[in-house]
Amino acid sequence: MKIGIVGGTGDIGEGMAMRLAPLFNVIVGSREKEKAQASCECSMETLKKKGMQCTLTGVSNQTAIDDADVIILAIPFRHLSATLATLNGFENKIVVSPINPMEKRDFFVLVPPPEGSAALLVQQMLPKSARVCSAFNAIAANKWRALDEELAYSVPVCGDDAGAKQQVMEIVNHVSRLQAFDAGPLAVSAMVEALTPLLLNIARYNGMRDVGIQFK
Amino acid sequence: MKIGIVGGTGDIGEGMAMRLAPLFNVIVGSREKEKAQASCECSMETLKKKGMQCTLTGVSNQTAIDDADVIILAIPFRHLSATLATLNGFENKIVVSPINPMEKRDFFVLVPPPEGSAALLVQQMLPKSARVCSAFNAIAANKWRALDEELAYSVPVCGDDAGAKQQVMEIVNHVSRLQAFDAGPLAVSAMVEALTPLLLNIARYNGMRDVGIQFK
């Protein structure tokens, strides 16, 4: 299975690529292919120092989509619409949204689009055959990058395509100690996307860093 | 400190009363005083069998408000407005909302009122001097009642009055192994109220029961 990361050189995407590279065939996309290649060189060097020899391929976002079976949209909500408008080829692919539509005011707050959630907006913008799931919403960028730390978190996964959701949950369950939970259809993905601003506020008001979540 | 539970004979309220009774002076309110008294007799008997001698006083909802310093609104969202409309005397009191505005369709979904959340609706309906906090939103009724089980959960607490929030967090931290977290102002309480339908869906779709949450 090939996983393509759109926005794979960003805050979340780069750490995600390093965590996934030892487990899957990972293609890192960026607006500029050269930037993706440089990021991959750097990530491979980091992994090598930790004794993990693996290949990360840097390409354009469009090539990441074209060459992958599963596409992770590792882009901030504010760039989502503009980015998707420049890309195509999502037909029949599994598309994972870890995107949280939130704003930082005096505190973090969920500001969902009229579609109801970032994942629902993704579904609306992509062809009908794209199999959209939300996952990885509440894993902090720092935690993705901290390769020596275990990720002992619960990951709620939403989606309307049972097969796609099953595959995404299997990907989740392969990463460190992440544990996937079926959180229902995309219609309730806003409740999952709300976790991230909630956790950011909890970090802020309780003097914590990179707070995650476990279902018990 | 006296804690009054409005709706103290309901699903959540009764278990809450039994958990709080050994720790605080608890007054159990109900629409009918007789029902509250019967519930208290029964709860005290249950506690006695577990070696805990404590007093629970059954009164009307109005008396529970009048006699308490901290009032917990243990009522379902669908009865919230009608119940508050019949009650008064909330001036200067700490009022805790564990209420989640949700509906069960094919799955559970958050349906916040126009005010933004149940806690914000409470604040709007009560006198300005009432010190409203949200807390205890995601602790299942069965867990409140299972007195032999530890409650090892995280409890996000929202509120605009720092002193009231501090007192509510202290109450939370006294109960079993609950751990209170400041989740910010009431303005973000909808993100806390969204946890319960999220957890109910996770229980349902993953064959679990009474799922709770921990921040890590």
Interface residues (C-beta under 8 A of the other chain):
Chain A: D106 F107 F108 V109 L110 A152 Y153 P156 F181 D182 A183 G184 P185 A187 V188 A190 M191 V192 A194 L195 P197 L198 L199 N201 I202 R204 Y205 N206 M208 V211 G212 I213 Q214 F215 K216
Chain B: D106 F107 F108 V109 L110 A152 Y153 P156 F181 D182 A183 G184 P185 A187 V188 A190 M191 V192 A194 L195 P197 L198 L199 N201 I202 R204 Y205 N206 M208 V211 G212 I213 Q214 F215 K216
